[in-house]
């Protein structure tokens, strides 16, 4: 027992000596922290700006005046010159206030737009991939998926001019001259059928252009008129006296029947293909039982005249036209007229579509000769046409598109 006490006593003395040595070493080699300095002491005397660099009412004076507890600057910076403020002040108001001198038209703007904007927005302002579409969409705002463009949605032309002037082209903002911005803005308007290609856009003619949706925006007064109605304590249970199914998800077949539950759903889903197949079989039997003498041969020669391979090639070439024209079931007028039944139709003959003056009064019909000449060089064949497409250069493409258009004209 005595040996154990002697061992513990020696260990304790050793640890004590080690702690004393460590404390003395640290106390001698750790520097003491100085007292905190007075952070606001002895500020330098403000430097008075020279008269040439400090016109009255500058930005620094305004900033100091608006800062609580600050009555003067601290010798930092200088007041902005009037020329600098003017250079930063580039905004344009809806009535044209702020517009610089200059002018431009869509005819000149086409090439400028092609060089600076088409890589993202397409040659006809139709948009490339996910880049914004700037043209089209007229009459679509009430649709489930509206197309919001300058021509269909934007209320003020000043937004177009200001954005192009301030932020475009992408990666080279503010490199365009005022004349180039006017011309690009005019081309966007022309692509939306809002001006003729020779309309000279400038601050003098600015208010002659009114965008279609100028009256489509209203002041947001919901805070006064609606918030008190629906910003109340929400109902969390027993909110209705009864719950009834009023609609059924016919596409997904997920709404259960009142009787039968999931089993009835599965049976209906399995029976649907058979129900749809029955009419087809009836038609085939009826066709087989119809005497050959009663068949109607009139449509067969017209369809046989089409070259199926050429129609398929024409469909691919027609992709160049889809930005402005629709064809097929449900086709509607867009930037250009719908093309169903165009072969044999009167030139400028789509009722309700706003053609150029030249196209509207040209006369004649669209036959293969006229169509080929027009598609090869639209601006040369119809002077003043709104169609900005440069034309198809290959004879094979002309023949293919013509054949494709014929397939929707029979």
PAGUMI-491713 format. One record per atom (N, C-alpha, C): residue in three letters; x, y, z. Coordinates in steps of 0.2 Angstrom, whole numbers, plus 5000, padded with zeros to 4 digits. Atoms other than C-alpha are relative to their C-alpha. Layout:
REM residues N
alaXYZ;...
This chain:
REM residues 410
unk500449945000;unk500050005000;unk500450065000;unk499649944999;unk501450125005;unk500450014993;unk499649995006;unk502350084988;unk499550044995;unk500549975005;unk500750134978;unk499950085002;unk500149924998;unk500550304988;unk500750034997;unk499349975002;unk502450334984;unk500050014992;unk500049995008;unk502150304965;unk499550064998;unk500549955001;unk500550414965;unk500350075001;unk499749944998;unk501450554974;unk500550034995;unk499549985005;unk502850554962;unk499750034994;unk500349985006;unk501750564947;unk499750075001;unk500349944999;unk500750704954;unk500550065000;unk499549955000;unk502350804958;unk500350024993;unk499749995007;unk502950774940;unk499550044996;unk500549975004;unk501250834932;unk500050085002;unk500149934998;unk501250994943;unk500650044998;unk499449975002;unk503051034938;unk499950024992;unk500149995007;unk502551014920;unk499550064998;unk500549955001;unk501051134921;unk500350075002;unk499749944998;unk502051264930;unk500550034995;unk499649985006;unk503351264916;unk499650034994;unk500449985006;unk502051274903;unk499750075001;unk500349934999;unk501151424911;unk500650064999;unk499449945000;unk502851524913;unk500250014993;unk499849995007;unk503251484895;unk499550044996;unk500549975004;unk501651544888;unk499950075002;unk500149944998;unk501551694899;unk500550054997;unk499449965002;unk503251754893;unk500050014992;unk500050005008;unk502951724874;unk499450024997;unk500649985003;unk501151774871;unk500050085001;unk500049934999;unk501051964867;unk499350025002;unk500649984998;unk499752064875;unk499650044995;unk500449975005;unk498252134865;unk500050085001;unk500149934999;unk498252324863;unk499350025001;unk500749984999;unk496752424868;unk499750024993;unk500349985006;unk495452454855;unk500150074998;unk499949935002;unk495852614845;unk499350034999;unk500649965001;unk494552754843;unk499950004992;unk500150015008;unk493852714825;unk499950074997;unk500249935003;unk493252894822;unk500450055002;unk499649954997;unk494652984829;unk500450034994;unk499649975005;unk495653114818;unk499949994993;unk500250015007;unk494753104802;unk500450064996;unk499749955004;unk495653204788;unk499550054998;unk500449945002;unk495053374783;unk499749994993;unk500350015006;unk493853354768;unk500450044994;unk499749975006;unk494653394751;unk499550044996;unk500549965004;unk493753534742;unk500149994993;unk499950015008;unk493353484724;unk500150064996;unk499949955004;unk493853594711;unk499450024996;unk500649975004;unk492553704701;unk499949964994;unk500150045006;unk492853604685;unk499749935001;unk500350064999;unk492453444693;unk499449995004;unk500550014995;unk491153484705;unk499450054999;unk500649965001;unk489553564698;unk499549995006;unk500450004994;unk488253604711;unk499549944999;unk500550055000;unk486953464715;unk500349934998;unk499750075002;unk488153314712;unk499749945004;unk500250064997;unk487853134717;unk500249995007;unk499750014993;unk489053134732;unk499650045005;unk500349964996;unk488253284739;unk499349975002;unk500650034999;unk486553204737;unk500049945005;unk499950064996;unk487153044745;unk500150025007;unk499949994993;unk487853124760;unk499450045003;unk500649974997;unk486353234763;unk499549955002;unk500550054998;unk485253074763;unk500249955005;unk499850054995;unk486352984775;unk500050035007;unk500149984993;unk485853004794;unk500750025003;unk499449994996;unk487253094804;unk500650024995;unk499549985004;unk488253144789;unk499950064996;unk500249935003;unk488353324784;unk500550024995;unk499449985005;unk489953324773;unk500349934997;unk499650065003;unk490953204762;unk500749995004;unk499450014997;unk492553134768;unk500650004996;unk499549995004;unk493653184754;unk500149944995;unk500050055005;unk493153034743;unk499650014994;unk500350005006;unk492753034725;unk499950084998;unk500249945003;unk491953184716;unk499350004998;unk500749995003;unk490253254710;unk500049984993;unk500050025007;unk489753184694;unk499850064995;unk500149945004;unk489853304679;unk499349994996;unk500750005003;unk488253344669;unk500149954994;unk499950045005;unk489053254654;unk499949935001;unk500050074997;unk489253094664;unk499349985001;unk500750024998;unk487453094670;unk499650004993;unk500350015007;unk486853124652;unk500149944997;unk499850075003;unk487852974646;unk499649945003;unk500350064997;unk487052864659;unk499250004999;unk500749995001;unk485252934656;unk499849984993;unk500250025007;unk484752824641;unk499349975000;unk500750035000;unk482952774646;unk499550044996;unk500449975005;unk481552804634;unk499349995003;unk500650004997;unk479752844640;unk499549984994;unk500550025005;unk478152774631;unk499850054995;unk500249945005;unk477752944623;unk500650024995;unk499449985004;unk479552944615;unk500550055003;unk499549954996;unk480353064628;unk500649965001;unk499450034999;unk482153024629;unk500349974993;unk499750035006;unk482352964611;unk500550044997;unk499549965003;unk483953024602;unk499850014993;unk500149985008;unk484053094584;unk500249934997;unk499950055004;unk484052964571;unk499449974997;unk500650035003;unk482952854560;unk500249934997;unk499950065003;unk482752684552;unk499449974998;unk500550035003;unk481652574542;unk500149925000;unk500050075000;unk481252384541;unk500449984994;unk499650025005;unk482052374524;unk500850005001;unk499350004998;unk483752424531;unk500149965006;unk499950034994;unk483452344547;unk500149924999;unk499950085001;unk483352164539;unk500749985001;unk499350025000;unk485152154536;unk500450015007;unk499749984993;unk485652234553;unk499749955005;unk500350054995;unk484452114562;unk500349934998;unk499650065002;unk485251964552;unk500750005003;unk499350004998;unk486952014557;unk500150005008;unk499949994992;unk486652054576;unk499549965004;unk500550034996;unk485051964581;unk499749934998;unk500350065003;unk484551824570;unk500349935003;unk499750064997;unk485751694578;unk499649985006;unk500450024995;unk484651694593;unk499250014999;unk500749995001;unk482951764587;unk499849984993;unk500350025006;unk482851694570;unk500050054995;unk500049955005;unk482951784553;unk499350034999;unk500749965001;unk481051824554;unk499850015007;unk500249994993;unk481051854573;unk499649955003;unk500450064998;unk480251684575;unk500349965006;unk499750034994;unk481551634589;unk500349944998;unk499650065001;unk482851494589;unk500149965006;unk500050044994;unk482751354601;unk499650035005;unk500349974994;unk482351424618;unk500050085000;unk500049935000;unk482751604613;unk499450034999;unk500649975000;unk481351724614;unk499750014992;unk500349985006;unk480151744599;unk499750075001;unk500249935000;unk479851924594;unk499450024996;unk500649995005;unk478451904581;unk499549945000;unk500550055000;unk476851814579;unk499650005007;unk500450004994;unk475551764592;unk499450045001;unk500649965000;unk474251884587;unk499449965001;unk500750034998;unk472551834595;unk500149935004;unk499950064996;unk473351694606;unk500050015008;unk499949994993;unk473351784623;unk499449975004;unk500650044997;unk471651694627;unk500149935000;unk499950075000;unk472351524623;unk500349975006;unk499750044995;unk472951394635;unk500850015001;unk499349995001;unk474751424629;unk500150064996;unk500049945004;unk474851604623;unk500750014998;unk499349985003;unk476351664612;unk500050085002;unk500049934998;unk476851824620;unk500650034997;unk499549975004;unk477851934608;unk499950075000;unk500149935000;unk478052114604;unk499450024996;unk500749995003;unk476552104592;unk499449985003;unk500650024997;unk475452014603;unk499950025008;unk500150004993;unk475852054621;unk500350075003;unk499749944997;unk477052204624;unk499550064999;unk500549945001;unk476052364627;unk500450074997;unk499749935002;unk477352504623;unk500649984996;unk499550005004;unk478552524609;unk500750025003;unk499449974997;unk479752614620;unk500449945004;unk499750064997;unk480152444629;unk500549974995;unk499650035005;unk480752374613;unk500750044998;unk499549965002;unk481852524608;unk500550005006;unk499649994994;unk482552544626;unk500449935001;unk499750074999;unk482952354628;unk500649994995;unk499550015005;unk483852344611;unk500650055001;unk499449954999;unk484852504614;unk500449995006;unk499650004994;unk485352464632;unk500349935001;unk499750074998;unk485652274632;unk500249964994;unk499850045006;unk485852204614;unk500550034996;unk500050075000;unk486652124605;unk500349965006;unk499750044995;unk487051984617;unk500750005000;unk499250005000;unk488852004623;unk500350064997;unk499749935003;unk489052174614;unk499550055001;unk500549954998;unk487852284623;unk500250074998;unk499949935001;unk487752464618;unk500550024995;unk499649995006;unk488752444602;unk499750024994;unk500449985006;unk487352484590;unk499950085000;unk500149935000;unk487152664584;unk499250015000;unk500749984999;unk485452754586;unk499649984994;unk500350015007;unk485052734567;unk499949925000;unk500150075000;unk485352544569;unk499549975005;unk500550024996;unk484252534584;unk499350014997;unk500649985003;unk482852624575;unk499849954995;unk500150055006;unk483052504560;unk499849935003;unk500250074997;unk483052344571;unk499350005003;unk500750004997;unk481452404580;unk499550004995;unk500550005006;unk480652444563;unk499949934997;unk500150065003;unk481052274557;unk499649955005;unk500550044995;unk480252194573;unk499350024999;unk500749985001;unk478752294570;unk499749974993;unk500150035007;unk478752244551;unk499849925001;unk500150075000;unk478852064556;unk499449985004;unk500750014997;unk477252084566;unk499550034996;unk500549975004;unk476352164552;unk499750065002;unk500249934997;unk476252334561;unk500250064996;unk499849945005;unk477152444548;unk500249974993;unk499750025006;unk477652434530;unk500750015000;unk499350004999;unk479452404526;unk500350074998;unk499749935001;unk479752584520;unk499850055005;unk500149954994;unk479052664536;unk500650025003;unk499449984997;unk480352774543;unk499950025007;unk500249994993;unk480352764562;unk500550045003;unk499649944997;unk481052914571;unk499650025006;unk500449974995;unk480553014586;unk499550054998;unk500549975003;unk479553114574;unk499449964998;unk500650055002;unk478452964569;unk499949955005;unk500150054995;unk478552874585;unk499349995002;unk500750014997;unk476752904591;unk499549984994;unk500550035005;unk476052844574;unk500049935001;unk500050084999;unk476452664580;unk499749995007;unk500350024994;unk475252594593;unk500049925000;unk500050075000;unk475552414598;unk499349975002;unk500750034999;unk474052294598;unk499850005007;unk500250014993;unk474052264617;unk500150065004;unk499849944996;unk474352444622;unk499450015005;unk500550004995;unk472652434631;unk499949945005;unk500050064997;unk472952264638;unk500250005007;unk499750004993;unk473752314655;unk499650055004;unk500349964995;unk472852384670;unk500450015006;unk499749994993;unk473352454687;unk499849945005;unk500150054995;unk473552324700;unk499750035006;unk500349974994;unk472252374713;unk499749945004;unk500250054996;unk472052204721;unk500050015008;unk499949994993;unk472652264738;unk499450045002;unk500549974997;unk471152374739;unk499349974998;unk500650035002;unk469852274730;unk499949925001;unk500050074999;unk470252094733;unk500349975006;unk499650034995;unk471452064747;unk499549985006;unk500550014995;unk470052084760;unk499549944999;unk500450055001;unk469051954752;unk500349935001;unk499750075000;unk470251804750;unk500649995005;unk499550014995;unk471551844763;unk499750005007;unk500450014993;unk470551774778;unk500349935002;unk499850074997;unk470851624789;unk499849944996;unk500250055005;unk470851474778;unk499649945004;unk500450064997;unk469551334781;unk500449944999;unk499650065000;unk470451174786;unk499649935000;unk500450065000;unk468951054788;unk499350015000;unk500749995000;unk467151024785;unk499850074996;unk500149935004;unk467251174772;unk499449994995;unk500550015004;unk465851104761;unk499549955003;unk500550054997;unk464151014765;unk500149944997;unk499950065003;unk464550884752;unk500550014994;unk499450005005;unk465950834740;unk499749964994;unk500250045006;unk465450774722;unk500550014995;unk499550005006;unk466450724707;unk499650044994;unk500449965006;unk465950854693;unk500449994994;unk499650015006;unk467350804680;unk500449945001;unk499650065000;unk468250654675;unk500650004996;unk499450005004;unk470050634669;unk500049954995;unk500150055005;unk469650544653;unk500649984997;unk499450025003;unk471450544647;unk500449955004;unk499650044995;unk472250464662;unk499649945003;unk500450054997;unk470750354667;unk500149995008;unk499950014993;unk471050394685;unk499450015005;unk500649984996;unk469350454691;unk499649935001;unk500350074999;unk468550294700;unk499350014998;unk500850015001;unk466750244695;unk499750005007;unk500450004994;unk465450264708;unk499949935003;unk500150074998;unk465250074708;unk500549964997;unk499550045003;unk466649954705;unk500750025001;unk499449974998;unk468050064710;unk500649984995;unk499550015005;unk469750014702;unk499949954995;unk500150055004;unk469249854695;unk499550024994;unk500449975006;unk467849944684;unk500450044996;unk499649965004;unk469150064679;unk500549964995;unk499650045004;unk470349934673;unk499649964994;unk500450035005;unk468949844664;unk499850054994;unk500149955005;unk468450004655;unk500650014996;unk499449995004;unk470250034650;unk500249954996;unk499950065005;unk470449864643;unk499549994995;unk500550005005;unk468849874634;unk500050054995;unk500049945004;unk469250044626;unk500349984993;unk499850025006;unk470349974612;unk499649964996;unk500450045004;unk469149844607;unk499450044997;unk500549955002;unk467749974606;unk500250044994;unk499849965006;unk468750084595;unk500249964994;unk499950045006;unk469249944584;unk499449974996;unk500650035003;unk467449884580;unk499850044994;unk500249965006;unk467050034568;unk500449994994;unk499550015006;unk468650004558;unk499849934996;unk500150065003;unk468149824555;unk499350004996;unk500749995003;unk466349874550;unk500250044993;unk499949975006;unk467049994537;unk500449964995;unk499650055005;unk468249864530;unk499549954997;unk500450045003;unk466849744528;unk499550034995;unk500549965005;unk465649874520;unk500450014994;unk499649985006;unk467049924508;unk500149934996;unk499950065004;unk467349744503;unk499349974997;unk500650035003;unk465449704500;unk499750054995;unk500249955005;unk465249864490;unk500249984993;unk499850025007;unk465149824471;unk500550054997;unk499549965003;unk466549884461;unk499750064996;unk500349955004;unk465349984450;unk499850065004;unk500349944996;unk464750094464;unk500650045003;unk499449964997;unk466550154469;unk500150064996;unk499949935003;unk466950334466;unk500750014998;unk499350005002;unk468550344455;unk500250074999;unk499849935002;unk468650534454;unk500650025003;unk499549984996;unk469850564468;unk500749974998;unk499450045001;unk471050434463;unk500550034995;unk499549975005;unk471950514447;unk500350065004;unk499749944997;unk472250674457;unk500549985005;unk499550024996;unk473150584471;unk500549964997;unk499550045004;unk474050474459;unk500550054997;unk499549965003;unk474850624451;unk500550035005;unk499549974995;unk475750674467;unk500649955000;unk499450044999;unk477550614469;unk500149995007;unk499950004992;unk477650544487;unk500750015002;unk499349984998;unk479550554488;unk500150085000;unk499949935001;unk479450734482;unk499650045005;unk500449974995;unk478050774494;unk500450005007;unk499650014994;unk479150704508;unk500650055001;unk499449955000;unk480650814503;unk499850075001;unk500349934999;unk479550964502;unk499850015007;unk500249994993;unk478950934520;unk500650035004;unk499449984997;unk480750954525;unk500250074999;unk499949945002;unk481051104515;unk499550055003;unk500549954998;unk479451184521;unk500150025008;unk499849984993;unk480251194539;unk500250075000;unk499849935000;unk480951354533;unk499550055000;unk500649965001;unk479251424530;unk499550005007;unk500450014994;unk478451364547;unk500050065005;unk500049944996;unk478951524556;unk499450044999;unk500549955002;unk477651624547;unk499449974997;unk500650035004;unk476451494538;unk499849945003;unk500350064998;unk475351354544;unk499749964994;unk500350045005;unk474751214534;unk499749935003;unk500350064998;unk473651064537;unk499450015005;unk500650004996;unk472251024550;unk500150065005;unk500049944995;unk471851184561;unk500550054998;unk499549955002;unk473051294551;unk499650075000;unk500349934999;unk472751484555;unk500550054997;unk499649955003;unk473451644548;unk500550025006;unk499549984995;unk475051694557;unk500350074997;unk499749945003;unk476351824551;unk499849994992;unk500250015007;unk475951744534;unk499349965000;unk500750035000;unk474251674528;unk500149925000;unk500050085000;unk473851484530;unk500049984993;unk499950025007;unk474251384515;unk499649944997;unk500550055002;unk472851254514;unk499750024993;unk500349995006;unk472251244496;unk500350064996;unk499749945003;unk473451374490;unk500149994992;unk499950015007;unk473851294473;unk499350004996;unk500749995004;unk472451354461;unk499650065004;unk500449944996;unk471951494474;unk500250064997;unk499949935002;unk471851674469;unk500650035004;unk499549974997;unk473451764473;unk499750065005;unk500249954995;unk473151874489;unk499249985002;unk500750025000;unk471551774491;unk499749975007;unk500250024993;unk471451724510;unk499650065003;unk500549954998;unk469951824516;unk500250025007;unk499849974994;unk470351934531;unk500750015002;unk499349994998;unk472251924530;unk500250074997;unk499849935002;unk473152094528;unk500649994996;unk499450015005;unk474252074512;unk500350074999;unk499749945002;unk475452204506;unk499550034994;unk500449975006;unk474652324493;unk500149974994;unk499850035006;unk475552244479;unk499749934999;unk500350065000;unk475052074483;unk499349995000;unk500750005000;unk473252114487;unk499750024993;unk500349985006;unk473052194470;unk500349974993;unk499650035006;unk474152084459;unk499549964995;unk500550045004;unk472751964453;unk500449934998;unk499750065002;unk473051794445;unk499949945005;unk500050054996;unk473151624453;unk500649975001;unk499450044999;unk474451514461;unk500049944997;unk499850065004;unk475051394448;unk500749985001;unk499350024998;unk476651304448;unk500550054997;unk499649955003;unk477451434437;unk500150065005;unk500049944996;unk476951584448;unk500349985007;unk499850024993;unk477351484464;unk500849995000;unk499250015001;unk479151434458;unk500350074999;unk499649945000;unk479551614453;unk499950045006;unk500149964994;unk478851694469;unk500549975005;unk499550034995;unk479851564480;unk500750014999;unk499349995001;unk481451594471;unk500250065002;unk499849944998;unk481451774474;unk499450045002;unk500649974999;unk479951844483;unk500050084999;unk500049935000;unk480452024484;unk500150034993;unk500049985007;unk480852034465;unk499449984997;unk500650025003;unk479251944460;unk499450045002;unk500549964997;unk478152044471;unk500350065003;unk499649944997;unk478852224474;unk499550025006;unk500449984994;unk478352274491;unk499749955004;unk500350064996;unk477852104498;unk500350015007;unk499850014993;unk477952084517;unk500449945001;unk499650074999;unk478751914515;unk500750025000;unk499349984999;unk480551944521;unk500549944998;unk499650055001;unk481151774516;unk500450014993;unk499549985006;unk482651784504;unk499849964994;unk500150055006;unk482051634493;unk500449945000;unk499750075001;unk482451454488;unk500550014994;unk499550005005;unk484051444478;unk500049944995;unk499950065004;unk483951264472;unk499349984997;unk500650025004;unk482751204458;unk499749945004;unk500350064997;unk482551044468;unk499550015006;unk500449984995;unk481951134483;unk499350034998;unk500649975003;unk480651234473;unk499549954998;unk500550065002;unk479951074465;unk499749975006;unk500250044994;unk479850984482;unk499550045004;unk500549974996;unk478951124491;unk499450014996;unk500649995004;unk477751154476;unk499649935001;unk500350074999;unk477350964477;unk499749995007;unk500350014994;unk477050974495;unk499450055001;unk500549965000;unk475951124494;unk499449974996;unk500550045004;unk474951024480;unk499649955004;unk500350064996;unk474650884493;unk499550035005;unk500549974996;unk473651004503;unk499550044996;unk500549965004;unk472651074489;unk499549964996;unk500450055003;unk471750914483;unk499549975004;
